[in-house]
Amino acid sequence: MPIYTYKAIDRRGKTVKGELEAASELEVSTQIAKLGYTPISIGFKTDSIFKKKARKASIKSVIIFTRQFATIVKAAVPIIEGLGILAEQSEDIALKEALHQVIHDIQEGQKLSDSLSKHPAVFSDLYVNTVLAGEAGGVLDKVLLRLADVLEGEEDNRANIKSATRYPIMVMIALILAVMILSTWVIPQFAKIYSGFGSKLPLPTQIMVIIGIVIKKYWYITFPSIAGVLFLIKYFINTPKGRLWWDGLKFKMVVIGPIYNKLVMLRFSSMLNVLYQAGLPILRIMDIVKITIGNVVLAREIDLVKKDVADGKGISGGVLASKFFPRLVGYMISIGEKTGALPDMLDSLCEYFNMEVKTAFRNLTSLIEPIMTLVLGVVVAFMAMAIFMPMWNIVKILR
């Protein structure tokens, strides 16, 4: 339950302040009266719950809530009552707390979209602006269902990415552990034997010995250095120049680049579709898509598209002129603008890229396996050479 702060006067006439956990302000007033205090003011404690903790709700919980909320709106249930029911049955703590605060804000006379915007860790910019459009157009239930479909698609894509990258990550971890164990424990023992024969260690063995020395004797420098390099890379990526470079590189990566391009196009089409059909002004839609697309390079291209829209050239002109948008996207939007059937074209684009992304993820494993097999073979061959080449040299010396 949410936490409320209160200011009251006790029986001696002194001002007291405190906090109470309650379902509503009325319950707070009742508890204060039981203490023998006269309430002066009651407020919602946003600092401790939302600003300091800023819990993030799970996407699945938000999707379920969105579909249930759409059903409640369609059934003409009062919003405050409906949100109260959904808040009580939600098992997600962050979502539950956010909904309690939203109910409080609506009771104070605020709009639903304004109340949702106070909880960015739970409701994204896309979510808030979509609800805003639904409120303005009187089609909140339909907009919420479309929004739930978009969020569900995004969650499925995240799950597919995790599933596709699980195998390569496990293989790389196993290889790193194998190299560390061999270089720190196995190879040094063999190296002592080899050196007793007065023979020079082969290059692969020397490299493994050096790796073992670095890990075993200078671990206090090695591991902090690796962590520092990773931190610097992350810091650079978070800078404007670094983020621009990184977001541009995503489109050019081998194997990953084409899949990422399809993912971004699906996100662009879905966002444009849901916001356009919600009835938002096209310039406002471009601003929202630019912010929520998740790629700085593409956001700049969308900014150029927005300028063309402002000049009366339409969306398709800027999309066709961009090298980051596939030609199909520009042509489909152009047909939709000319025929007045842009929503239908956007629906078709969403279906097309959704199928393309699913096919790409199905094929990703078959593309990754040969690469990982090659990497695994090279590393294993190198470690085998580091162990067996000195043995062959010893056999030659003995002969």
C-alpha positions in Angstrom: 0.0 0.0 0.0 1.1 3.6 -0.6 2.6 5.7 2.2 1.1 9.1 3.2 2.6 11.9 5.1 0.5 14.0 7.4 0.6 17.1 9.6 -1.8 17.3 12.5 -2.4 18.9 15.9 -2.3 16.7 19.1 -4.4 17.1 22.2 -1.9 19.7 23.7 -2.2 21.9 20.6 1.3 21.0 19.3 1.9 20.3 15.6 3.0 16.7 14.8 4.2 15.2 11.6 4.3 11.6 10.6 3.8 8.9 8.0 1.2 6.2 7.6 0.6 3.3 5.3 -2.9 3.3 4.0 -5.1 2.5 1.0 -6.6 6.0 0.8 -6.6 9.5 2.4 -9.8 8.6 4.1 -8.1 5.7 5.9 -5.3 8.0 6.9 -7.8 10.4 8.4 -9.4 7.6 10.3 -6.0 6.4 11.7 -5.0 9.9 12.7 -8.4 10.4 14.5 -7.8 7.2 16.5 -4.5 8.6 17.6 -6.4 11.6 19.0 -4.9 14.1 16.5 -6.7 16.7 14.3 -5.4 16.5 10.7 -4.2 19.6 9.0 -2.9 18.2 5.8 -2.4 14.8 4.2 -0.1 14.2 1.2 1.3 11.3 -0.8 4.9 10.4 0.0 6.4 10.4 -3.5 10.0 10.9 -2.3 10.5 7.6 -0.6 8.5 5.4 -3.0 9.0 6.8 -6.4 12.0 9.2 -6.5 14.5 7.3 -4.3 13.6 3.7 -5.1 12.3 4.2 -8.6 11.4 0.6 -9.0 11.0 -0.6 -12.6 7.9 -2.7 -13.4 8.3 -5.8 -15.5 7.1 -5.4 -19.1 4.9 -8.5 -18.7 3.1 -6.9 -15.8 2.6 -3.7 -17.8 1.3 -5.6 -20.8 -1.3 -7.5 -18.7 -2.3 -4.3 -16.9 -2.8 -2.6 -20.3 -5.1 -5.3 -21.7 -7.1 -5.4 -18.5 -7.3 -1.6 -18.4 -8.6 -1.6 -22.0 -11.3 -4.1 -21.0 -12.3 -1.9 -18.0 -12.5 1.3 -20.1 -14.5 -0.5 -22.8 -16.9 -1.7 -20.1 -17.4 1.9 -19.0 -16.2 1.2 -15.5 -15.1 4.4 -13.7 -11.4 4.9 -14.2 -10.6 5.4 -10.5 -12.6 2.3 -9.5 -11.0 0.2 -12.3 -7.5 1.3 -11.5 -8.1 0.5 -7.9 -9.2 -3.1 -8.8 -6.1 -3.6 -11.0 -3.8 -2.1 -8.4 -5.1 -4.5 -5.7 -4.7 -7.6 -7.9 -1.3 -6.7 -9.4 1.7 -8.7 -8.0 4.2 -6.2 -9.4 5.2 -3.9 -6.5 6.4 -1.1 -8.7 3.2 -1.2 -10.8 1.0 -1.4 -7.7 2.7 1.7 -6.1 2.5 3.6 -9.3 -1.2 2.9 -9.8 -1.9 4.0 -6.2 -0.2 7.3 -6.9 -2.1 7.6 -10.2 -5.4 7.1 -8.5 -4.4 9.8 -5.9 -3.5 12.2 -8.7 -6.7 11.6 -10.6 -8.7 12.2 -7.4 -6.9 15.5 -7.1 -8.2 16.4 -10.6 -5.2 15.5 -12.8 -5.5 13.8 -16.2 -4.7 10.1 -16.6 -1.8 10.8 -19.0 -0.3 13.5 -16.7 -0.5 11.1 -13.7 1.2 8.3 -15.7 4.0 10.6 -16.9 5.2 10.9 -13.2 6.3 7.2 -13.3 8.8 6.9 -16.2 10.2 3.7 -14.7 6.8 2.0 -15.2 5.2 3.9 -18.1 7.4 4.9 -21.0 7.1 8.1 -23.1 5.4 6.1 -25.8 2.9 4.7 -23.3 2.1 8.1 -21.8 1.7 9.9 -25.2 -0.5 7.0 -26.6 -2.8 7.3 -23.6 -2.9 11.1 -24.1 -4.0 10.6 -27.7 -6.6 8.1 -26.6 -8.0 10.5 -24.1 -8.2 13.3 -26.6 -9.8 11.2 -29.3 -12.2 9.2 -27.0 -10.8 5.9 -28.2 -8.7 5.0 -25.1 -9.7 1.3 -25.1 -8.7 0.7 -28.8 -5.5 2.6 -28.3 -4.6 0.6 -25.2 -5.1 -2.7 -27.1 -2.8 -1.5 -29.9 -0.3 -0.4 -27.4 -0.4 -3.8 -25.6 0.3 -5.5 -29.0 3.4 -3.2 -29.5 4.7 -3.9 -26.0 4.1 -7.6 -26.4 6.0 -7.6 -29.7 9.0 -5.8 -28.1 9.0 -8.3 -25.2 9.0 -11.3 -27.6 11.9 -9.8 -29.4 13.9 -9.3 -26.2 13.2 -13.0 -25.3 14.4 -14.1 -28.8 17.6 -12.1 -28.5 18.4 -13.7 -25.1 17.6 -17.1 -26.5 19.9 -16.6 -29.5 22.8 -15.2 -27.5 22.7 -17.7 -24.7 24.7 -20.4 -26.6 27.5 -18.1 -27.8 27.9 -16.6 -24.3 28.1 -20.0 -22.7 30.7 -21.1 -25.2 32.9 -18.0 -24.7 32.7 -18.3 -20.9 33.8 -22.0 -21.2 36.7 -21.0 -23.5 37.9 -18.3 -21.1 37.8 -20.7 -18.2 39.7 -23.4 -20.1 42.4 -20.9 -21.1 42.8 -19.7 -17.6 43.0 -23.2 -16.1 45.4 -24.4 -18.7 47.7 -21.3 -18.6 47.8 -21.1 -14.8 48.0 -24.8 -13.7 48.6 -27.2 -16.6 51.0 -25.5 -19.0 53.5 -24.3 -16.2 53.9 -27.9 -15.0 54.7 -29.1 -18.5 57.0 -26.0 -19.1 59.2 -27.1 -16.1 59.7 -30.5 -17.6 60.4 -29.1 -21.1 63.0 -26.6 -19.7 64.8 -29.5 -18.0 65.8 -30.8 -21.4 67.3 -27.5 -22.4 64.9 -27.1 -25.4 63.3 -23.8 -26.3 59.6 -23.6 -25.8 57.5 -23.2 -28.9 55.7 -19.9 -29.4 52.1 -21.1 -28.5 53.5 -22.5 -25.2 55.4 -19.3 -24.5 52.2 -17.3 -25.0 50.2 -19.6 -22.7 53.0 -19.3 -20.0 52.9 -15.5 -20.3 49.1 -15.5 -19.9 49.4 -17.8 -16.9 52.0 -15.5 -15.2 49.9 -12.4 -15.9 46.8 -14.0 -14.4 48.5 -15.8 -11.4 51.1 -13.2 -10.3 49.6 -9.9 -11.5 45.8 -10.6 -11.1 45.5 -7.5 -8.9 46.6 -5.5 -12.0 45.0 -7.6 -14.7 41.4 -7.8 -13.6 41.1 -4.2 -12.5 42.6 -3.2 -15.8 40.1 -5.3 -17.7 37.3 -3.8 -15.6 38.7 -0.3 -16.2 38.8 -0.8 -20.0 35.2 -2.0 -19.9 34.2 0.9 -17.8 35.9 3.4 -20.2 34.2 1.7 -23.2 30.8 2.0 -21.5 31.5 5.6 -20.5 32.5 6.5 -24.1 29.3 4.9 -25.4 27.3 7.0 -23.0 28.8 10.2 -24.4 27.2 11.9 -27.4 30.0 11.0 -29.8 30.3 7.5 -28.4 26.6 6.9 -28.6 26.5 8.1 -32.2 29.4 5.8 -33.2 28.0 2.8 -31.4 24.4 3.2 -32.8 25.9 3.6 -36.3 28.0 0.5 -35.8 25.0 -1.6 -34.9 23.8 -1.3 -38.5 27.1 -2.5 -39.9 27.8 -5.5 -37.7 28.2 -8.9 -39.5 25.2 -11.1 -39.0 23.8 -8.8 -36.2 23.5 -5.7 -38.4 20.7 -6.9 -40.8 18.7 -8.3 -37.9 19.1 -5.1 -35.9 17.9 -3.1 -38.9 14.7 -5.1 -39.1 14.1 -4.8 -35.4 14.5 -1.0 -35.5 12.2 -0.8 -38.6 9.6 -2.9 -36.8 9.8 -0.6 -33.8 9.5 2.5 -36.0 6.5 1.1 -37.9 4.8 0.0 -34.7 5.2 3.3 -32.9 4.2 5.3 -36.0 1.2 3.1 -36.5 -0.1 3.2 -32.9 0.4 7.0 -32.6 -1.0 7.8 -36.0 -4.1 5.8 -35.5 -4.5 7.3 -32.0 -5.0 10.7 -33.8 -1.9 12.6 -32.6 -0.6 15.4 -34.9 2.1 14.1 -37.3 4.8 16.5 -36.0 4.1 15.4 -32.5 4.3 11.8 -33.6 7.7 12.4 -35.1 9.0 13.9 -31.8 7.8 10.9 -29.8 9.2 8.3 -32.2 12.5 10.1 -32.3 12.8 10.0 -28.5 11.6 6.4 -28.1 13.2 4.7 -31.1 16.4 3.9 -29.0 19.0 4.8 -31.7 20.6 8.2 -32.0 21.6 7.8 -35.7 18.0 6.9 -36.7 16.7 9.7 -34.4 18.7 12.2 -36.5 17.2 10.8 -39.7 13.7 11.1 -38.1 14.5 14.7 -37.3 15.2 15.3 -41.0 11.9 13.5 -41.9 10.1 15.8 -39.5 11.5 18.9 -41.3 10.2 17.5 -44.6 6.8 17.0 -43.0 6.8 20.6 -41.7 7.6 21.8 -45.2 4.6 19.9 -46.5 6.5 17.1 -48.3 5.1 14.2 -46.3 6.8 11.4 -44.4 7.8 9.3 -47.4 10.1 11.9 -48.9 12.5 12.0 -46.0 12.3 8.2 -45.5 13.2 7.5 -49.1 16.1 10.0 -49.0 17.6 8.2 -45.9 20.1 5.4 -46.3 19.1 3.8 -43.0 15.4 3.2 -44.0 14.8 0.3 -46.5 13.2 1.5 -49.8 10.2 -0.7 -49.0 9.3 1.5 -46.0 9.4 4.7 -48.0 7.4 3.2 -50.9 4.7 1.8 -48.6 4.3 5.1 -46.7 4.2 7.0 -50.0 1.4 4.8 -51.3 -0.5 5.2 -48.0 -0.1 9.0 -48.2 -1.2 9.2 -51.8 -4.2 6.9 -51.4 -5.2 8.1 -47.9 -4.8 4.6 -46.6 -1.7 5.2 -44.4 -3.0 3.2 -41.4 -3.5 0.1 -43.7 0.0 0.5 -45.1 1.5 0.8 -41.6 -0.4 -2.3 -40.6 1.1 -4.1 -43.5 4.6 -2.8 -42.7 4.3 -4.0 -39.1 3.2 -7.5 -40.2 6.0 -7.7 -42.8 8.8 -6.7 -40.4 7.3 -8.9 -37.6 7.6 -11.9 -39.9 11.0 -10.8 -41.1 12.3 -10.5 -37.5 10.8 -13.9 -36.5 12.5 -15.5 -39.5 15.8 -13.8 -38.8 15.8 -15.1 -35.2 15.0 -18.6 -36.4 18.0 -18.4 -38.8 20.3 -16.7 -36.3 21.2 -19.9 -34.5 22.2 -21.6 -37.8 24.4 -18.5 -38.6 26.0 -18.4 -35.2 26.9 -22.1 -34.9 29.5 -22.2 -37.7 31.1 -19.0 -36.4 31.3 -20.4 -32.8 32.5 -23.7 -34.1 35.3 -22.0 -36.0 36.3 -19.9 -32.9 36.1 -23.0 -30.7 38.3 -25.0 -33.1 40.9 -22.2 -33.4 41.2 -21.9 -29.6 41.3 -25.6 -28.9 43.9 -26.1 -31.7 46.0 -23.3 -30.2 45.8 -24.9 -26.7 46.6 -28.3 -28.2 49.7 -26.9 -30.0 50.9 -25.3 -26.7 50.8 -28.7 -25.0 51.9 -31.1 -27.7 54.5 -29.2 -29.7 57.1 -29.2 -26.8 56.4 -33.0 -26.4 57.3 -33.5 -30.1 60.4 -31.5 -29.7 61.5 -33.6 -26.7 60.9 -36.8 -28.7 63.2 -35.4 -31.4 65.9 -34.5 -28.8 65.7 -38.0 -27.3 66.1 -39.6 -30.7 
